[in-house]
Amino acid sequence: MANATNVNDPLLPSTTADYSIVKNALKRRRLRRGSSDPNIRETHLLEQQHTSELLQNAKYTPENKFDLKPVYMFLAAYLGLGAFCFFLVRDQIDGRKKNGMLDAIYFCVVTMTTVGYGDLIPRTKFAKFLACIFVFTGMALVGFVLSNAADYILEKQEILFVKAIIHKKENGDNHDLMKEIEANKIHYKVLTTLGVILFLFLAGIFFLYFFEDLELFDAFYCVCSTVTTLGYGDKSFSTKTGRLFAAVWILISTICWAQFFYYLAQLYTERRQRSLIKWVLTRKLTVSDLDAADLDDDRAVSAAEFVVYKLKELGKISDEDVSLVMDGFRALDVDSSGTLTENDLLISSQ
Amino acid sequence: MANATNVNDPLLPSTTADYSIVKNALKRRRLRRGSSDPNIRETHLLEQQHTSELLQNAKYTPENKFDLKPVYMFLAAYLGLGAFCFFLVRDQIDGRKKNGMLDAIYFCVVTMTTVGYGDLIPRTKFAKFLACIFVFTGMALVGFVLSNAADYILEKQEILFVKAIIHKKENGDNHDLMKEIEANKIHYKVLTTLGVILFLFLAGIFFLYFFEDLELFDAFYCVCSTVTTLGYGDKSFSTKTGRLFAAVWILISTICWAQFFYYLAQLYTERRQRSLIKWVLTRKLTVSDLDAADLDDDRAVSAAEFVVYKLKELGKISDEDVSLVMDGFRALDVDSSGTLTENDLLISSQ
């Protein structure tokens, strides 16, 4: 199933705390360069402060502001409507039937996740048309809504996982650990997802082996065929308990697998981007580069101007983004000095 | 199928040309503010120059440097290996068989795209195991490699589409049009993909109706069931010609649909991001914001510093990105002045 939304884009602004990392790093470097005896104790204090800011941030990340309640309600409404519709046309559906309502829910989940075993098959035009509607809307639902929810839940799992590690290494250097986790966020996401997937995989095999009386290998084969949404249909859930289990298990498993592939792709993109940043930075700077990067025309490229220029070159930010923010800048720069100072704040608050 | 790679991230640096848009806009504003009689003619010339730069850029976009040849070769190798393997175990596959080699290719495509009709089913453990391997590797192949290729091809289609419009409006204002297209790139991608999808959809229905002797409604139902990778398997391709057609058509159609859902999600994310930018810009600036944004500690926030700060707040760029580029900045700032000037270039070239 498509899991396409860029679920990782923070959609609410983060606090300013994590921004201080770069600033502090810059200040520290200047400190080291300026004086022959840098105040190491102060630097250490700054770093400790930074760690607690990072930990605090973990509580206020945009993902945590994500509300799961509407997602569950939306999903329940969708499944309810689907089950109701397929229950109404239950006589127009052929195949291995067990229990009217249960089959309707099971059929709805098998359809919306695009597993499509084919153990239950719509016979009439109307039932076929209903299936078409539910597979398209189901794809969109899984892609947009549920993958966001999955990302949120996996993120929470990841925080627990990280806390467990920190707890273990209580005496170690928390700061370095937190920094490493921040830098390798997606690595940890991949690991967490892998853990959840393994659990679901084993749960599926266990269930099929003990409750559906499949051979161990066939249980493995059926699980593989289901989580990838392949669903040949030669092996599927045929008991009442099985279909109840399947309705929940298929929904969670297919989403988790899609999420896993998505994280893998992100990991790959991130790696490519980092090696690209290094490559762009080794490129020799020319006078025309300086001219292009010099946003305020003072014939000198400041650190921030350099960052904007290079991130633009890397395609990390677009002209659209920059122009929108520049409009905001000009609106705030009430004294038209070309910079924002406390003077601007004073004038605008009057 | 998962179509997860952020295919839109430019992976090679674009030319500096498009950066000039923001710079010119800034200069123009300053011009208008500074003098009572802005040189409108010069502004117009700049804009004309910008249009030609944009058109030139269209030729050198990173996507155009993407090489399709290895993708086709990889795909051919994968399908070749798959067909060979399934041909070897053809006696271990049950179902409606037609022609050894053709069935093997058809089965390989139906498996790797996760359609999984179930009209051909592996019977032995070995054949089942092979199917499991091919569905997982197939998912990865479609997600990572083929979706990138599809994005590239659709981008090319889009350029043709755009050129056709420009040709029609030859006398109109090309500059505004190009700008509009740049700003609504994803809108045009969605439109182009929709066009391709519609063509493939009709081609599928046409084929099933005339060559597979399905009723018109069943043809529609089978197409829906296939492109979504649902694949109940009650209606599928059962003739020799049908399976040959299906092997190509299924591969292209499922990828296009996944791409379509992906673009839709991008469109949604982009819209959310833009409204978020506006929201972040309306937030009142405080003294502590100024302090946090002031990268070079000159007690004034320059335009570029403001842009970096706000884009950071929006989550558009990460600390990782900024620190990597800052390291590059310090390496280039050989005279340690805190800015890059021609002096730095002079010293480093000595």
Contacts between the chains, C-beta under 8 A, distances in Angstrom:
chain1	res1	chain2	res2	distance
A	1	B	1	7.2
A	1	B	2	7.0
A	1	B	229	7.8
A	2	B	1	6.7
A	2	B	2	6.5
A	2	B	3	5.5
A	2	B	258	4.9
A	2	B	261	4.2
A	2	B	262	6.2
A	2	B	265	7.9
A	3	B	2	5.5
A	3	B	4	6.2
A	4	B	3	6.0
A	4	B	4	7.3
A	4	B	258	7.7
A	4	B	261	5.4
A	4	B	262	3.9
A	4	B	264	7.5
A	4	B	265	3.9
A	4	B	266	7.4
A	5	B	265	4.2
A	5	B	268	7.0
A	5	B	269	6.1
A	6	B	6	6.7
A	6	B	265	7.3
A	6	B	266	7.1
A	6	B	269	5.0
A	9	B	269	6.0
A	9	B	273	6.9
A	9	B	315	6.2
A	10	B	314	7.7
A	10	B	315	3.2
A	11	B	272	6.0
A	11	B	273	7.7
A	11	B	276	6.4
A	11	B	315	7.7
A	12	B	276	7.6
A	13	B	276	7.7
A	13	B	280	5.5
A	13	B	283	7.9
A	13	B	313	4.6
A	13	B	314	6.3
A	13	B	315	7.2
A	14	B	313	6.9
A	14	B	315	6.2
A	16	B	288	7.4
A	16	B	289	6.9
A	16	B	292	4.8
A	16	B	313	7.2
A	18	B	319	5.9
A	19	B	292	5.7
A	19	B	309	7.0
A	19	B	312	5.4
A	19	B	313	7.7
A	19	B	319	7.2
A	20	B	292	6.7
A	21	B	319	5.0
A	21	B	323	7.4
A	22	B	295	7.6
A	22	B	319	5.6
A	22	B	322	5.0
A	22	B	323	5.6
A	22	B	326	6.4
A	23	B	292	6.8
A	23	B	295	6.5
A	25	B	323	6.5
A	25	B	326	7.4
A	26	B	295	6.4
A	26	B	296	7.9
A	26	B	326	6.7
A	27	B	297	7.2
A	29	B	330	6.9
A	30	B	297	7.9
A	33	B	336	6.6
A	62	B	315	6.9
A	111	B	230	6.5
A	114	B	114	7.3
A	114	B	228	5.4
A	114	B	229	4.8
A	114	B	230	4.8
A	114	B	231	8.0
A	115	B	230	7.9
A	116	B	116	7.1
A	116	B	225	6.9
A	116	B	229	7.7
A	116	B	230	3.9
A	116	B	231	5.0
A	116	B	232	4.9
A	116	B	233	7.6
A	117	B	118	7.5
A	117	B	232	7.6
A	118	B	117	7.5
A	118	B	118	5.1
A	118	B	231	7.5
A	118	B	232	4.1
A	118	B	233	4.2
A	118	B	234	6.4
A	121	B	232	5.5
A	121	B	234	4.6
A	122	B	232	7.9
A	125	B	217	5.5
A	128	B	217	7.3
A	128	B	218	7.7
A	128	B	221	4.5
A	129	B	221	7.7
A	131	B	221	7.7
A	131	B	225	7.6
A	131	B	230	7.7
A	131	B	232	7.8
A	132	B	220	7.8
A	132	B	221	6.4
A	132	B	224	4.3
A	132	B	225	7.5
A	135	B	224	6.7
A	135	B	225	7.3
A	135	B	228	4.7
A	135	B	230	4.9
A	136	B	224	7.4
A	136	B	228	6.5
A	139	B	228	5.9
A	139	B	261	6.5
A	140	B	261	7.0
A	140	B	264	7.9
A	143	B	261	5.5
A	143	B	265	6.3
A	144	B	265	6.3
A	144	B	268	7.1
A	182	B	319	7.6
A	182	B	320	7.9
A	183	B	320	6.0
A	217	B	125	5.5
A	217	B	128	7.3
A	218	B	128	7.7
A	220	B	132	7.8
A	221	B	128	4.5
A	221	B	129	7.7
A	221	B	131	7.7
A	221	B	132	6.4
A	224	B	132	4.3
A	224	B	135	6.8
A	224	B	136	7.5
A	225	B	116	6.9
A	225	B	131	7.6
A	225	B	132	7.5
A	225	B	135	7.3
A	228	B	114	5.4
A	228	B	135	4.7
A	228	B	136	6.5
A	228	B	139	5.9
A	229	B	114	4.8
A	229	B	116	7.8
A	229	B	229	6.1
A	230	B	111	6.5
A	230	B	114	4.8
A	230	B	115	7.9
A	230	B	116	3.9
A	230	B	131	7.7
A	230	B	135	4.9
A	231	B	114	7.9
A	231	B	116	4.9
A	231	B	118	7.5
A	231	B	231	6.8
A	232	B	116	4.8
A	232	B	117	7.6
A	232	B	118	4.1
A	232	B	121	5.5
A	232	B	122	7.9
A	232	B	131	7.8
A	232	B	233	7.6
A	233	B	116	7.5
A	233	B	118	4.1
A	233	B	232	7.5
A	233	B	233	6.1
A	234	B	118	6.3
A	234	B	121	4.6
A	258	B	2	5.1
A	258	B	4	8.0
A	261	B	2	4.1
A	261	B	4	5.5
A	261	B	139	6.5
A	261	B	140	7.0
A	261	B	143	5.4
A	262	B	2	6.1
A	262	B	4	3.9
A	264	B	4	7.5
A	264	B	140	7.9
A	265	B	2	7.6
A	265	B	4	3.7
A	265	B	5	4.4
A	265	B	6	7.4
A	265	B	143	6.3
A	265	B	144	6.3
A	266	B	4	7.2
A	266	B	6	7.2
A	268	B	5	6.9
A	268	B	144	7.0
A	269	B	5	6.0
A	269	B	6	5.0
A	269	B	9	6.2
A	272	B	11	6.1
A	273	B	9	6.9
A	273	B	11	7.7
A	274	B	320	7.9
A	274	B	324	7.3
A	276	B	11	6.4
A	276	B	12	7.6
A	276	B	13	7.7
A	277	B	321	6.9
A	277	B	324	5.0
A	277	B	325	6.9
A	278	B	324	7.4
A	280	B	13	5.5
A	281	B	324	7.3
A	281	B	325	6.9
A	281	B	327	7.7
A	281	B	328	3.7
A	281	B	331	7.9
A	283	B	13	7.9
A	285	B	332	6.1
A	285	B	340	7.2
A	285	B	345	6.4
A	286	B	345	7.6
A	287	B	342	6.2
A	287	B	345	6.6
A	288	B	16	7.5
A	289	B	16	7.0
A	290	B	340	6.3
A	290	B	341	7.3
A	290	B	342	6.6
A	290	B	345	7.2
A	292	B	16	4.8
A	292	B	19	5.7
A	292	B	20	6.8
A	292	B	23	6.8
A	293	B	340	7.7
A	295	B	22	7.7
A	295	B	23	6.6
A	295	B	26	6.5
A	295	B	302	7.6
A	295	B	303	5.3
A	295	B	304	5.0
A	296	B	26	8.0
A	296	B	302	5.9
A	296	B	303	5.7
A	296	B	304	7.3
A	297	B	27	7.2
A	297	B	30	7.9
A	299	B	341	6.8
A	300	B	337	7.7
A	300	B	339	3.8
A	300	B	340	6.9
A	300	B	341	4.9
A	301	B	339	5.9
A	301	B	340	4.0
A	301	B	341	7.3
A	302	B	295	7.6
A	302	B	296	5.9
A	302	B	302	6.2
A	302	B	304	6.2
A	302	B	305	7.4
A	302	B	338	7.3
A	302	B	339	5.2
A	303	B	295	5.3
A	303	B	296	5.8
A	303	B	326	6.5
A	303	B	329	5.4
A	303	B	338	7.1
A	303	B	339	7.8
A	304	B	295	5.0
A	304	B	296	7.3
A	304	B	302	6.3
A	304	B	304	3.9
A	304	B	305	4.0
A	304	B	307	7.3
A	304	B	308	4.9
A	305	B	302	7.4
A	305	B	304	4.0
A	306	B	325	6.8
A	306	B	328	7.8
A	306	B	329	4.7
A	306	B	332	7.8
A	306	B	340	6.2
A	307	B	304	7.4
A	307	B	308	5.3
A	307	B	322	5.8
A	307	B	325	5.0
A	307	B	326	6.7
A	307	B	329	7.2
A	308	B	304	4.9
A	308	B	307	5.3
A	308	B	308	6.1
A	309	B	19	7.0
A	310	B	325	4.7
A	310	B	328	7.0
A	311	B	311	7.9
A	311	B	317	5.8
A	311	B	321	6.3
A	311	B	322	8.0
A	311	B	325	6.7
A	312	B	19	5.4
A	313	B	13	4.6
A	313	B	14	7.0
A	313	B	16	7.2
A	313	B	19	7.7
A	314	B	10	7.7
A	314	B	13	6.3
A	314	B	321	7.9
A	315	B	9	6.1
A	315	B	10	3.3
A	315	B	11	7.6
A	315	B	13	7.2
A	315	B	14	6.3
A	315	B	62	7.2
A	316	B	316	7.3
A	316	B	317	5.7
A	316	B	321	6.1
A	317	B	311	5.8
A	317	B	316	5.7
A	317	B	317	6.3
A	319	B	18	6.0
A	319	B	19	7.3
A	319	B	21	5.0
A	319	B	22	5.6
A	319	B	182	7.9
A	320	B	183	6.1
A	320	B	274	7.9
A	321	B	277	7.0
A	321	B	311	6.3
A	321	B	314	7.9
A	321	B	316	6.1
A	322	B	22	5.0
A	322	B	307	5.8
A	322	B	311	8.0
A	323	B	21	7.5
A	323	B	22	5.7
A	323	B	25	6.5
A	324	B	274	7.3
A	324	B	277	5.0
A	324	B	278	7.4
A	324	B	281	7.3
A	325	B	277	6.9
A	325	B	281	6.9
A	325	B	306	6.9
A	325	B	307	5.0
A	325	B	310	4.7
A	325	B	311	6.7
A	326	B	22	6.5
A	326	B	25	7.4
A	326	B	26	6.7
A	326	B	303	6.5
A	326	B	307	6.7
A	327	B	281	7.7
A	328	B	281	3.7
A	328	B	306	7.8
A	328	B	310	7.0
A	329	B	303	5.4
A	329	B	306	4.7
A	329	B	307	7.3
A	330	B	29	6.8
A	331	B	281	7.8
A	332	B	285	6.1
A	332	B	306	7.8
A	336	B	33	6.6
A	337	B	300	7.7
A	338	B	302	7.3
A	338	B	303	7.1
A	339	B	300	3.8
A	339	B	301	5.9
A	339	B	302	5.3
A	339	B	303	7.8
A	340	B	285	7.2
A	340	B	290	6.3
A	340	B	293	7.7
A	340	B	300	6.9
A	340	B	301	4.0
A	340	B	306	6.2
A	341	B	290	7.3
A	341	B	299	6.8
A	341	B	300	4.9
A	341	B	301	7.3
A	342	B	287	6.2
A	342	B	290	6.7
A	345	B	285	6.4
A	345	B	286	7.6
A	345	B	287	6.6
A	345	B	290	7.2
